[in-house]
Amino acid sequence: MKKQIWIITLVISVSMIGLMGCAGKTERVIEKNRNENIEFPKRFEKSYDKVDFQADVVIADGVDLNQICRKVVNRAYYDNDRAYERLFQGKELKIDQQNEVFGDNGEMIPNRDCLSVDGESFSMDGQTLNFVKPFTGYIFRCMRLEKRNPEYNMDRYELNGDLDFMSREEGENQIVSLLADIGFEEKFHFLSTVYAMDYKTMEQEEYAMDMEGNEDTSRYKEVWTEEDNCYNYFLRQEIDGLPLYYLYGGVFKELDICNVGVNAVYSKDGLQYIRIDKLFVVDDSVNPVPVSFMEIEELAQSVDEQYSMMISDADFVVHQMALYLMAEKASDETYYELFPVWVLSMEQIQDKQGEKVRTPLQSVIHAETGEVIS
């Protein structure tokens, strides 16, 4: 089968950047006790001047909205030495670079980058971690994760499928166990997305490019077999029953599965890849503040007013409103503030030469103030 072309597109809306610039670090005045025993409908439909809400309202099962609080959270740390012993001990090293980098709290923390003679790489700093075996390079060339990418292909793989060498639950348990083994003291809760990646589909989806952007068949795996079957785990942290949202890398705002705290690949030969980034622990020394959710109609009106201020002739349709907790760095950049947000899946509709052009967008709305954050 003809290989699909991997085109990674980054579409940035100038109007949305304007909103981000206005909303990034503004002071938020939150009125306490605005409502009690809050409930939201499963669907909200109402049209405004600029924004048409035809939205499913998604809230995680079992969440008591009256118990949701604003909290202070900090980055979770692991032990570098224990991580090295668990993942890289005994490897013959080709490169071993040790230095210090600025941690998330502004202090210097030890950093170590290693490369084995077998081509395995390992990078750690007590907050983030990357462990990569060479086999993973083939796996990466078989995935297009960003849903805005025209070549997105994760729907080709079985979601929550099972492979013969072990169950997907067993692999996830091993990942959670690994976090404890390397020194994370917190018992994390995750919302998991797992793909059973079978070798036949990977062979069809594999694509590599050279420096000029042309297909490079020399980098393809020579033979794909059943031994290459693997699970790809994407684990998003949950706090108080709600999934966690943050700007990945401070830049990427999409809720794509690639922008999660833990991503790991398991095959019959064991762990092939793991990336850990931005896991959080609640600071129990700071008292939580009960959340005062804005009523959904009031919030929708606020969103419409903010989009109406944009210098654009576009209209917008909201298809889904999903409730998350957002971790945002505080103004002094020593801790994170945790508060609820609605993540809106929407379309921008523009009339271009008599034709309606629809562009998928995501918007993040503060659930207490109605402020457009990004």
Secondary structure as GFF3:
##gff-version 3
##sequence-region A 1 374
A	DSSP	alpha_helix	14	23	.	.	.	ID=ss1
A	DSSP	beta_strand	43	47	.	.	.	ID=ss2
A	DSSP	beta_strand	51	58	.	.	.	ID=ss3
A	DSSP	three_ten_helix	65	67	.	.	.	ID=ss4
A	DSSP	beta_strand	69	75	.	.	.	ID=ss5
A	DSSP	alpha_helix	80	87	.	.	.	ID=ss6
A	DSSP	beta_strand	93	102	.	.	.	ID=ss7
A	DSSP	beta_strand	108	116	.	.	.	ID=ss8
A	DSSP	beta_strand	121	124	.	.	.	ID=ss9
A	DSSP	beta_strand	129	132	.	.	.	ID=ss10
A	DSSP	alpha_helix	135	140	.	.	.	ID=ss11
A	DSSP	three_ten_helix	154	156	.	.	.	ID=ss12
A	DSSP	beta_strand	158	159	.	.	.	ID=ss13
A	DSSP	alpha_helix	168	181	.	.	.	ID=ss14
A	DSSP	beta_strand	189	197	.	.	.	ID=ss15
A	DSSP	alpha_helix	199	205	.	.	.	ID=ss16
A	DSSP	three_ten_helix	217	219	.	.	.	ID=ss17
A	DSSP	three_ten_helix	226	228	.	.	.	ID=ss18
A	DSSP	beta_strand	230	239	.	.	.	ID=ss19
A	DSSP	beta_strand	242	245	.	.	.	ID=ss20
A	DSSP	beta_strand	262	267	.	.	.	ID=ss21
A	DSSP	beta_strand	270	276	.	.	.	ID=ss22
A	DSSP	beta_strand	280	282	.	.	.	ID=ss23
A	DSSP	beta_strand	289	290	.	.	.	ID=ss24
A	DSSP	alpha_helix	296	308	.	.	.	ID=ss25
A	DSSP	beta_strand	315	329	.	.	.	ID=ss26
A	DSSP	beta_strand	336	352	.	.	.	ID=ss27
A	DSSP	beta_strand	355	366	.	.	.	ID=ss28
###
